[in-house]
Amino acid sequence: MEKKHLAAAARAVDVQASENPSLGIPADPEVADFMGAFEETAVSLDDLDDGHEVEESGHGA
């Protein structure tokens, strides 16, 4: 889908969800992705911190 169609579909989903927040709105996967529904799982902030522990003892002694 091109960006203008994705934006229009996203607005339609947003309007429907705003009118009835308890209603689940089915959306095309491309539209859902455009709206940020899918979380990137390749690298997280926690992954960046793993293995970079600094030993506090033994330095400067």
C-alpha positions in Angstrom: 0.0 0.0 0.0 1.2 3.5 -0.6 1.6 5.9 2.3 -1.5 8.0 1.6 -3.7 4.9 1.6 -2.0 3.7 4.8 -2.6 7.0 6.5 -6.3 7.1 5.4 -6.8 3.6 6.7 -5.0 4.4 10.0 -7.3 7.5 10.4 -10.4 5.3 9.9 -9.2 2.8 12.5 -8.4 5.6 14.9 -11.9 7.1 14.5 -13.6 3.7 15.0 -11.4 3.0 18.1 -12.1 6.5 19.5 -15.9 6.1 19.1 -15.9 2.7 20.9 -12.6 2.0 22.8 -13.8 -1.4 24.0 -14.4 -2.6 20.4 -11.5 -4.5 18.7 -10.9 -3.0 15.2 -9.6 -5.5 12.7 -6.9 -3.9 10.5 -4.8 -5.0 7.6 -1.3 -6.0 8.9 0.3 -3.3 6.8 -2.0 -0.7 8.3 -1.3 -2.0 11.8 2.4 -1.9 11.1 2.1 1.7 9.9 0.3 2.5 13.1 3.2 1.0 15.2 1.3 -2.0 16.4 4.3 -4.4 16.0 7.2 -4.1 18.3 10.7 -4.4 16.9 12.4 -7.4 18.6 15.7 -7.5 16.9 17.5 -5.4 19.6 16.2 -4.0 22.8 17.7 -1.5 25.2 18.2 -4.4 27.6 20.2 -6.3 25.0 22.6 -3.3 24.7 23.3 -3.4 28.4 24.1 -7.2 28.6 27.8 -8.1 29.1 28.9 -4.5 29.8 29.2 -4.8 33.5 32.1 -2.8 35.0 33.9 -4.4 37.9 34.2 -1.8 40.7 36.9 -3.6 42.6 40.6 -3.8 41.5 40.7 -0.5 39.7 43.2 2.1 41.0 44.4 0.0 43.8 
